[in-house]
Amino acid sequence: MENKKIKLTISGKPKKTIKSFTSSKSQESRSLIIKKTQNKFVKKGASFRSNKPIFAPKIQTNTNDFERRKLAEQRATKRLKDEGIKKDKKLKIGSKKREVKLTVSRALSDEIEARERSLASVKRAREKENKHQNKDQTKDNLKPIKRDINIPEAITVRELANRMAEQSSNVIKYLFGMGVTVTINQTLAADTAEFLVKEFGHNPIREEKAEEIIQKIKASRTENLKNRPPIVTVMGHVDHGKTSVLDVLRSANVVSGEFGGITQHIGAYQIENKSNKITFIDTPGHAAFTEMRARGSKLTDVVVLVVAADDGVKPQTIESIKHAKAANVPIVVAINKCDLPEADPQKIKNQLLEYELIAEDLSGDTLMVEISAKKKLNLDKLIEAIVLQSEILDLKTDFDSKATGVVLESKIDVGRGPVATIIVTTGTLKKGDYFVSGLKWGKVRAIINDKGKNISEALPSTPVEILGINGASKAGDDFIVLESEKEAKTLSENRAQEKKDGKNPLTFATQESAFTDKSSKELNMIIKSDVHGSSEAIKNAINQIKHEEVKPKIILADIGMITETDVTLAKASNAVLIAFNVKPSKEAKKLAENENIKISSYNIIYEVLDYIKQRMSGLLAPDITEIIIGTAQILEIFKVSGAGKVAGSKVMDGEILSSSDVRIIRDGTIIFTGKIGSIFREKNQVKQVASGQECGITVKDYIDFKKNDTIEAFSVKSEERSI
């Protein structure tokens, strides 16, 4: 009978029975082929002829199931050793189906856990392999991305790198390779930034300048034009009655509120006469307020030139005429104080002929009105002349667009914060509008008219106070309403950056330069005023003070009350501290007392200038004059107990006083300068010795007298100098 082979596999499941199966090599299973051979109880050469299974049905024998399993395990182990098969607990990676032919004991052991762990490791390995493959593919497929980079007028290295999606270190390295050393926060010019963007393979786009954006905003107006009230600036010499005329027109007494009776601020008012609204701007007449007058003339539609009939044309009158003509603004002449006996209006008209202002009665085209503010004479005619002139100009503007205006004045109010006085020139200003003014920006939180009332909106040609600005703007700055807070803030920052990066020379000294030593003497000053216009006027007036030996240096000129910081800076820089129309805070006052620093407070600009000249004069070296009183020649030298060496001398010229300063001259050379100790005459101490007399002279701290030395007595006269 043919020998039969029975293939047995042991399942991984812990079962007590053994099943027979045939395994295919295509499945790559490690099968155990157990050949039915003759056991120790069967003779060699005998073969199985029965078709029955090797293991007969369970019968009652002495050998139990455990013994049979053990016997099968031993036979399988021996067979594996004979065929040289080595066991490997690690599973083969990459096989789609894995089966491990295990013995019964392995099936009942921890090998199952090892098999499960091997499957997990295969999975992790496969994922890792796929990850590396995908990474390599991604790297190979990467291409440089070309971006559009917006370039402002100035940009930091960090910001430029961020916009290009490059590392800041790469940008710094590139610049360093070009011989330029920069830091991450260094500001780059637009041209440099544009070059770098091109070098890094991107497309540079130059941003518009802040001023260009503002000009576009101003130009974007509708055609819905309406008539607006005229803006009239009142100009003239100091004390010619400009403010008095306005007082009468608006029925208010402003002059009494001005220190010294002179206007030191720009005031703006709006009056209504016979349904005609007119906006008036009152400018100071003092010479120091030139900038204010110039600012008023540029803003105005009509200039009212006030000339006192008893005083005539003065320097500031001429200056006002020049400002008006430079701005190409028509002039209406108001000849004031015509009620006085010494008034001569015709004289005024003749004087104005020199400046090409010809009255109508002299066949000219300049409107001239003879008025009296005190007697309220012909003020209605003045109003009519202004209205007539404005009708000729045909003043129209857009009421519906975003508002624009000009800052007349700015200040810091203790209770309200920064306040800006503006005149709306175009559009309608509303509460809640976002705006930019110079380098500052803000949101309109309150609108206050010239009568002190809160209003919700301001029409063109209306003077108002604005609250909500983030700092004190400068007088003369523009005022532009924008769409959003972001736009206003960005535009303000761009302006500040452009100014910072500009090459404009500094007008005033910086705080750092105040501490540098220079050969020439300087008077350091810190000036705090109530409004920007006053600060500007004081600075301009100080700059007019010229001297070869002493120079004024303005360390700080700002608005608002004097603070502890100002006192500390004044101490550190040895500066004089000037308060104009402001008071120091309690803390600053206490600190100034402790540090022995004087705070000079003034209300009139004349007094400020006088004080500065006085302090500058104190720094001038006094004029020293030397007067020779007398000379004496040493004839003999004596030693006197208690007095030391005494020079026996004869007064050759003048007289010798005991209080005189003396020089010891030997062979034409001054060898000592000091004071006389005492003078003896016939053993008596005297106060003076006249010419031709002999005496004994002692000199303090000097005993090295020699014969024929000359003693020259002199006095020094010191005379203070002033600027």
C-alpha positions in Angstrom: 0.0 0.0 0.0 1.2 3.5 -0.9 2.5 5.6 2.0 0.3 8.6 2.7 1.5 11.9 4.0 -0.7 13.9 6.3 0.0 17.7 6.6 -0.8 19.0 10.0 -1.0 22.6 11.1 -1.6 23.9 14.5 -4.0 26.8 14.7 -3.1 29.9 16.7 -6.2 29.5 18.7 -5.8 27.5 21.9 -7.9 24.5 21.0 -7.5 21.0 22.4 -7.9 19.2 19.1 -5.5 19.1 16.2 -6.9 19.5 12.6 -5.2 18.4 9.5 -4.9 20.7 6.5 -3.0 21.2 3.3 -1.2 24.5 2.9 -0.2 26.0 -0.4 3.3 27.5 -1.0 1.7 30.4 -2.8 0.4 31.6 0.6 4.0 31.6 1.9 3.0 29.7 5.1 5.5 28.0 7.1 3.8 24.6 7.3 5.0 21.5 9.1 4.8 18.3 7.2 4.7 15.4 9.5 5.3 12.1 7.8 3.6 9.2 9.3 6.4 6.9 10.2 6.6 3.8 12.2 6.9 4.5 15.9 8.8 2.6 18.4 6.1 0.1 18.4 6.1 -0.4 14.6 8.7 -2.2 12.7 10.8 -0.4 10.0 9.5 -0.8 6.5 5.9 -1.2 7.6 3.5 1.3 6.2 0.1 2.6 7.0 -2.6 0.9 4.8 -5.6 2.2 6.6 -7.5 5.2 5.2 -8.6 6.2 8.7 -7.1 9.2 10.5 -4.0 8.9 12.4 -5.7 9.7 15.6 -8.6 7.5 16.2 -11.6 8.6 18.0 -11.2 9.2 21.7 -11.2 5.9 23.5 -10.4 5.0 27.0 -6.7 4.3 27.1 -3.9 4.9 29.5 -2.6 7.9 27.4 -4.7 11.0 27.8 -4.9 14.0 25.5 -2.1 15.9 27.2 0.3 13.1 26.4 -0.7 13.0 22.8 -0.2 16.7 22.4 3.2 16.4 24.0 4.2 13.6 21.7 3.1 15.6 18.6 5.1 18.6 19.8 8.3 16.5 20.2 8.0 15.0 16.8 7.4 18.4 15.2 10.4 19.9 17.0 12.7 17.1 15.9 11.5 17.4 12.3 12.3 21.2 12.3 15.7 20.6 13.6 16.4 18.0 11.0 15.4 20.3 8.1 17.5 23.2 9.5 14.6 25.6 9.9 15.3 28.4 12.3 12.6 30.0 14.2 12.1 33.8 13.8 9.7 35.6 16.1 9.8 38.8 14.0 7.3 38.8 11.2 8.3 39.4 7.6 7.5 43.1 6.6 5.5 43.6 3.5 3.7 40.3 3.3 0.0 40.6 2.6 -0.9 37.6 4.7 1.2 36.2 7.4 0.8 32.9 9.1 3.1 31.4 11.6 3.0 27.7 12.1 3.1 27.2 15.7 3.2 24.3 18.0 0.5 23.7 20.6 2.7 25.0 23.3 3.4 28.2 21.4 -0.3 28.7 20.8 -0.9 28.5 24.5 2.1 30.9 25.3 2.7 34.6 24.9 3.8 34.3 21.3 0.4 35.7 20.3 1.2 39.0 22.0 4.5 39.1 20.1 2.6 38.5 16.9 0.2 41.4 17.6 3.1 43.7 18.4 4.8 42.8 15.2 1.7 43.8 13.2 1.7 47.2 14.9 5.4 47.7 14.2 4.9 46.8 10.6 2.1 49.4 10.4 4.4 52.1 11.9 7.2 51.2 9.6 5.0 51.4 6.6 3.7 54.8 7.7 7.2 56.1 8.3 8.3 54.9 4.9 5.3 56.5 3.2 6.0 59.8 5.1 9.6 60.0 4.0 8.5 59.2 0.5 5.8 61.9 0.5 8.3 64.4 2.0 10.8 63.7 -0.7 8.2 64.1 -3.4 6.9 67.3 -1.9 10.4 68.7 -1.7 11.0 67.8 -5.3 7.8 69.4 -6.4 8.3 72.7 -4.5 8.7 75.8 -6.7 9.5 79.4 -5.6 6.3 81.5 -5.0 6.4 84.9 -6.4 4.5 87.4 -4.2 3.4 91.0 -4.7 5.1 93.0 -1.9 3.7 96.4 -0.9 6.6 98.8 -0.1 5.9 102.0 1.9 8.3 104.9 2.1 10.0 103.3 5.1 9.8 99.8 6.4 11.7 97.8 9.0 13.8 94.7 8.2 11.4 92.5 10.3 8.3 93.8 8.5 9.9 93.4 5.0 10.9 89.8 5.8 7.4 89.0 7.0 5.8 90.4 3.9 8.2 88.3 1.7 7.7 85.2 3.9 11.4 85.1 4.4 13.5 84.7 7.6 14.8 88.0 8.9 18.2 86.5 9.3 18.4 85.8 5.5 17.6 89.5 4.8 20.2 90.6 7.3 22.8 88.2 5.8 22.2 89.4 2.3 22.6 93.1 3.4 25.7 92.1 5.3 27.1 90.5 2.2 26.6 93.9 0.4 28.6 95.6 3.1 25.5 97.0 5.0 25.2 96.2 8.7 21.6 96.4 9.9 19.5 95.1 12.8 16.1 93.5 12.7 14.4 96.7 13.7 16.4 98.9 11.4 14.3 101.0 9.0 15.0 100.7 5.3 14.3 103.2 2.7 11.8 102.4 -0.1 14.5 102.1 -2.7 16.5 99.6 -0.6 13.5 97.6 0.2 12.5 97.5 -3.5 15.9 96.2 -4.4 15.8 93.5 -1.8 12.3 92.3 -2.9 13.5 91.9 -6.4 16.6 90.0 -5.3 14.5 87.6 -3.3 12.4 86.9 -6.4 9.2 88.9 -5.6 7.3 91.7 -7.2 7.7 95.1 -5.5 4.7 97.5 -5.4 5.4 101.0 -4.1 2.8 102.3 -1.8 1.5 105.9 -2.1 2.8 108.5 0.2 0.5 109.7 3.0 0.3 113.2 1.4 -0.6 111.7 -2.0 -3.5 109.8 -0.3 -4.7 112.9 1.4 -4.6 114.9 -1.8 -6.8 112.2 -3.4 -9.2 112.4 -0.5 -9.5 116.1 -0.8 -10.0 115.9 -4.6 -12.8 113.4 -4.4 -15.7 115.8 -4.1 -19.1 115.7 -5.5 -20.7 118.4 -7.6 -23.3 119.2 -5.1 -22.0 122.7 -4.3 -23.8 125.2 -2.1 -23.1 128.7 -0.8 -21.1 128.9 2.4 -20.5 131.7 4.8 -17.3 133.8 4.2 -14.3 133.3 6.5 -13.0 136.8 7.5 -9.7 137.4 9.2 -9.3 140.6 11.3 -5.7 141.8 11.1 -3.7 144.9 12.0 -1.3 146.5 14.4 -1.4 145.8 18.2 -3.9 148.0 20.1 -5.6 149.3 17.0 -9.0 147.8 18.1 -9.3 144.5 16.2 -10.7 142.5 19.1 -12.9 145.5 20.2 -14.6 145.5 16.8 -15.3 141.8 17.2 -16.6 142.3 20.7 -19.2 144.7 19.5 -20.2 142.4 16.6 -20.7 139.3 18.8 -21.7 141.3 21.9 -19.0 139.8 24.0 -16.1 141.2 25.9 -13.0 139.2 25.0 -10.4 141.9 25.6 -10.9 141.8 29.3 -10.0 138.2 29.3 -6.7 138.7 27.6 -3.7 139.5 29.7 -2.2 142.9 29.1 -5.2 143.8 26.9 -3.5 142.2 23.9 -4.7 139.2 22.0 -2.3 136.3 22.3 -4.5 133.5 20.9 -6.3 133.1 17.6 -10.0 133.4 18.3 -12.7 132.3 15.9 -16.4 133.4 16.1 -19.4 133.2 13.9 -22.1 135.9 13.8 -25.4 136.2 12.0 -26.5 139.5 10.6 -29.8 139.7 8.6 -29.7 135.9 7.8 -26.0 136.3 6.7 -23.5 134.2 8.6 -19.9 135.4 8.8 -17.0 133.6 10.4 -14.4 135.9 12.0 -10.8 135.0 12.9 -9.1 137.4 15.3 -5.3 137.4 15.1 -2.7 138.9 17.5 -1.1 142.1 16.5 2.2 141.7 18.4 5.3 141.2 16.3 5.9 137.8 17.9 2.7 136.4 16.4 3.8 136.5 12.7 3.1 132.9 12.1 -0.5 133.2 13.5 -1.2 136.1 11.1 0.2 134.2 8.2 -1.9 131.1 9.1 -5.0 133.3 9.3 -4.4 134.9 5.9 -4.0 131.5 4.2 -7.3 130.3 5.6 -9.4 133.4 5.0 -11.6 134.6 2.2 -11.6 138.3 3.1 -9.1 140.3 5.3 -10.4 143.1 7.4 -7.5 145.4 8.0 -8.1 147.5 11.2 -6.1 150.8 11.3 -6.4 153.3 14.1 -7.3 156.7 12.8 -5.1 158.4 15.4 -2.1 156.2 15.0 -1.7 155.5 11.3 0.1 152.7 9.5 2.5 150.7 11.7 4.9 147.8 11.2 2.3 145.0 11.9 -0.1 146.9 9.6 2.4 146.6 6.7 3.1 143.0 7.6 -0.6 142.2 7.5 -0.9 143.8 4.1 1.9 141.6 2.8 0.3 138.4 4.2 -3.0 139.2 2.6 -1.4 140.0 -0.8 0.7 136.9 -0.7 -2.5 134.8 -0.1 -4.2 136.8 -2.9 -7.1 137.7 -0.6 -9.2 140.9 -1.0 -8.8 143.5 1.8 -11.5 145.6 3.4 -10.0 148.5 5.5 -11.7 149.4 8.7 -10.5 152.8 9.9 -11.2 152.6 13.7 -11.3 155.2 16.4 -12.8 157.8 14.2 -14.6 159.2 17.2 -11.4 160.6 18.7 -10.6 164.3 18.2 -7.2 163.6 16.8 -8.5 161.1 14.3 -7.6 161.7 10.6 -9.1 159.1 8.3 -7.9 160.9 5.2 -4.4 160.6 6.4 -4.8 156.9 6.7 -6.1 156.6 3.2 -3.1 158.5 1.9 -0.7 156.3 3.8 -2.3 153.2 2.3 -1.7 154.5 -1.2 1.9 153.6 -0.7 0.9 149.9 -0.4 -1.4 149.9 -3.4 -4.6 150.1 -1.3 -6.7 152.7 -3.1 -10.0 153.8 -1.6 -13.2 154.0 -3.7 -13.4 157.7 -3.2 -9.9 158.0 -4.7 -11.0 156.0 -7.8 -9.8 152.7 -6.3 -11.4 149.3 -5.7 -10.5 148.9 -2.0 -13.5 149.1 0.3 -12.7 151.4 3.3 -15.2 152.0 6.2 -14.7 154.6 8.9 -15.9 153.1 12.1 -15.7 153.4 15.9 -15.9 150.3 18.0 -16.3 152.2 21.2 -19.3 154.3 19.9 -20.5 151.4 17.7 -20.3 153.7 14.6 -20.8 152.3 11.1 -20.4 148.7 12.1 -23.4 147.8 9.9 -21.6 149.3 6.9 -18.6 147.2 7.7 -20.8 144.1 7.6 -22.3 145.2 4.3 -18.9 145.6 2.8 -17.8 142.1 3.9 -21.0 140.6 2.5 -20.6 142.5 -0.8 -17.0 141.3 -1.1 -18.1 137.6 -0.4 -20.9 137.8 -3.0 -18.4 138.9 -5.6 -16.2 135.9 -4.7 -19.2 133.5 -5.0 -18.1 131.2 -2.2 -19.4 127.6 -2.7 -18.4 124.2 -1.4 -19.6 120.6 -1.0 -21.8 120.0 2.1 -22.3 116.2 1.7 -18.8 114.9 1.5 -16.4 114.0 4.4 -15.3 117.0 6.3 -11.9 118.7 5.9 -10.6 121.7 7.8 -7.7 123.6 9.3 -6.5 123.6 12.9 -6.4 127.2 14.2 -5.2 126.4 17.7 -4.6 123.5 20.0 -4.2 123.1 23.7 -4.4 120.5 26.5 -7.3 121.1 28.9 -6.9 119.7 32.4 -10.4 118.2 32.5 -11.0 117.5 28.8 -7.6 116.5 27.5 -6.3 117.6 24.1 -8.6 120.1 22.4 -8.2 121.4 18.8 -9.9 124.5 17.5 -10.7 124.1 13.8 -12.6 125.7 11.0 -14.5 123.3 8.7 -13.7 124.2 5.1 -15.5 121.5 3.2 -18.1 118.9 4.0 -20.0 118.3 7.2 -18.2 117.3 10.4 -20.3 114.9 12.5 -19.9 113.4 16.0 -18.3 110.0 15.8 -16.2 110.7 12.7 -12.7 109.3 12.5 -10.1 111.9 11.5 -6.4 112.6 11.1 -4.8 115.9 11.9 -1.1 116.3 11.2 0.6 113.4 13.0 -2.4 112.9 15.3 -5.6 111.0 14.8 -8.8 110.4 16.8 -12.5 110.1 16.9 -14.8 113.1 17.3 -16.3 112.7 20.7 -17.7 116.2 21.1 -18.2 119.3 18.9 -18.4 122.6 20.7 -19.3 125.8 18.9 -17.9 129.3 19.6 -20.7 129.9 22.2 -19.7 126.9 24.2 -22.6 124.7 23.3 -22.4 121.1 22.2 -23.6 120.4 18.7 -24.0 117.2 16.7 -22.5 118.5 13.4 -20.6 121.4 12.0 -21.2 122.8 8.5 -18.6 124.5 6.3 -17.0 127.7 7.6 -18.0 126.9 11.1 -15.4 127.3 13.9 -15.6 124.6 16.5 -13.6 122.8 19.2 -13.0 119.1 18.8 -12.5 116.6 21.6 -11.2 113.1 21.0 -7.7 113.6 19.4 -4.9 111.4 20.8 -2.6 114.3 21.3 -2.1 118.0 20.8 -1.9 118.8 17.1 0.0 121.8 15.7 -1.7 125.0 14.7 -2.0 125.1 10.9 -2.3 121.3 10.5 -5.0 120.0 8.2 -8.0 118.1 9.5 -9.4 115.3 7.4 -12.2 112.9 8.1 -11.7 109.3 7.0 -13.9 106.2 6.6 -12.6 104.1 9.5 -10.4 104.0 12.6 -7.9 101.7 10.9 -7.5 104.1 8.0 -7.1 107.1 10.2 -4.5 105.3 12.5 -2.6 103.9 9.5 -2.4 107.3 7.8 -1.2 109.0 11.0 1.5 106.4 11.5 2.7 106.7 7.9 2.9 110.4 8.3 4.9 110.1 11.5 7.2 107.5 9.9 7.8 109.7 6.8 8.7 112.6 9.0 11.0 110.5 11.1 12.9 109.2 8.1 13.1 112.5 6.4 16.3 114.5 6.2 14.7 117.7 7.5 17.1 119.7 9.7 16.1 120.1 13.3 14.9 123.6 14.2 15.4 123.2 18.0 17.8 121.3 20.1 17.0 117.8 21.1 17.0 116.8 24.8 20.2 114.7 24.2 22.1 117.7 22.8 21.4 119.7 25.9 24.0 117.8 27.9 26.9 118.2 25.4 29.7 120.5 26.2 30.4 123.3 23.8 32.8 126.2 23.9 30.1 128.9 23.5 27.8 129.6 26.4 24.2 128.6 26.0 21.0 129.3 28.0 18.9 126.2 28.1 15.2 126.7 28.2 12.1 124.6 28.8 8.9 126.4 27.8 5.3 125.2 28.6 2.4 127.2 27.3 -1.4 127.0 27.3 -1.8 126.8 23.5 0.4 125.8 20.6 0.2 129.3 19.0 1.7 131.0 22.0 4.5 128.4 22.2 5.2 129.0 18.5 5.3 132.8 19.0 7.7 132.5 21.9 10.0 130.2 20.0 10.1 132.6 17.0 10.7 135.6 19.2 13.6 133.8 21.1 15.2 132.8 17.8 15.4 136.5 17.0 17.7 137.1 19.9 21.3 137.1 18.5 24.5 137.4 20.4 28.1 136.2 19.7 28.9 135.0 23.2 25.5 133.6 24.5 23.0 131.6 22.5 19.5 130.6 23.5 18.7 126.9 23.2 15.2 125.6 23.5 15.3 122.1 24.9 11.6 121.6 25.1 8.6 123.7 23.9 5.3 122.1 24.5 1.7 122.8 25.7 0.1 121.8 29.0 1.0 122.2 32.6 4.5 121.8 34.0 5.0 118.2 35.2 7.6 116.4 37.3 9.3 115.3 34.1 9.8 118.9 33.1 11.4 119.7 36.5 13.7 116.7 36.3 14.8 117.7 32.8 15.4 121.3 33.9 17.6 120.1 36.7 19.6 117.6 34.5 20.2 120.2 31.8 20.5 123.3 34.0 17.7 124.9 32.1 15.4 127.8 33.0 11.7 126.7 33.4 9.2 129.0 31.9 5.4 128.7 32.3 3.3 130.8 30.0 -0.4 131.0 31.0 -0.1 127.6 32.7 0.5 126.4 36.2 2.7 123.6 37.5 1.1 120.5 39.0 1.2 120.0 42.7 3.8 117.2 42.4 5.9 119.4 40.0 5.7 122.4 42.4 6.8 120.3 45.4 9.7 118.7 43.4 10.8 122.1 42.2 10.9 123.4 45.8 12.9 120.4 46.9 15.4 120.6 44.1 15.6 124.4 44.4 14.5 125.0 40.8 12.7 128.2 40.0 9.5 128.1 37.8 9.1 131.5 36.1 5.4 132.1 35.3 4.3 134.8 32.9 1.1 135.9 31.1 2.4 138.4 28.6 5.0 137.6 26.0 6.9 140.9 26.5 7.8 139.8 30.0 9.0 136.4 28.8 11.4 137.9 26.3 12.7 140.4 28.9 13.3 137.6 31.4 15.2 135.5 28.8 17.4 138.5 27.9 18.1 139.1 31.5 19.2 135.5 32.1 21.3 135.6 28.9 22.9 138.8 30.1 23.9 137.0 33.3 25.9 134.6 31.4 28.0 137.3 29.7 31.4 137.9 31.1 31.5 141.4 32.8 33.6 144.2 31.4 36.7 144.5 33.6 38.6 147.8 33.7 42.0 148.0 35.5 43.2 151.4 36.9 46.8 152.0 38.0 46.7 153.8 41.3 50.4 154.3 42.0 53.9 152.9 41.9 56.7 152.5 44.4 60.3 151.5 44.1 62.0 149.2 46.7 65.1 150.9 48.1 66.0 148.6 51.1 64.7 145.4 52.7 64.2 145.1 56.5 63.3 142.3 58.8 60.7 143.4 61.4 59.7 141.1 64.2 56.0 140.2 63.9 55.8 141.6 60.4 58.5 139.6 58.5 60.3 141.1 55.6 59.4 144.7 54.9 60.2 146.5 51.6 61.5 150.0 52.3 60.1 151.9 49.3 59.5 155.3 47.9 56.3 156.2 46.2 57.3 157.4 42.7 53.8 158.1 41.3 50.2 158.3 42.5 49.5 156.8 45.9 49.6 153.4 47.6 46.5 152.3 49.5 46.4 149.5 52.1 43.4 148.0 50.3 45.1 148.0 46.9 45.9 145.1 44.7 49.6 145.1 43.8 52.1 143.6 41.3 55.8 143.0 41.9 57.6 143.9 38.8 61.3 142.9 38.3 63.2 143.8 35.1 59.9 144.6 33.4 58.4 141.2 34.2 55.5 140.6 36.6 56.7 138.0 39.1 53.8 138.2 41.7 50.3 139.6 42.0 48.6 139.9 45.3 47.3 142.3 48.0 49.1 144.6 50.3 49.4 143.4 53.8 50.2 146.6 55.6 51.9 150.0 55.1 54.2 151.5 57.7 55.3 155.1 58.0 57.8 155.9 60.8 56.9 152.7 62.6 53.2 153.6 62.5 50.7 151.7 60.4 48.9 153.9 57.9 46.2 153.4 55.2 47.8 155.3 52.4 51.0 156.9 51.3 51.2 159.8 48.8 53.7 160.4 46.0 57.3 161.3 47.1 57.0 159.8 50.5 58.9 156.8 51.9 57.2 153.8 53.6 57.5 150.2 54.5 55.3 147.8 52.6 54.4 144.2 53.2 52.7 142.0 50.7 50.5 139.0 51.7 52.1 135.6 50.9 55.3 137.2 49.5 58.7 137.9 51.0 61.2 137.5 48.2 61.8 141.3 47.7 64.8 142.6 46.0 66.3 146.1 45.6 65.0 148.1 42.7 61.8 146.0 42.4 58.7 148.0 41.5 55.5 147.7 43.4 52.5 148.7 41.3 49.2 149.3 43.0 46.0 149.0 40.9 42.3 148.6 41.3 39.8 146.5 39.2 36.4 147.8 38.2 33.8 145.2 37.0 30.8 146.3 34.9 27.9 144.0 34.1 26.9 143.6 30.5 23.4 143.2 29.0 22.0 142.0 25.7 
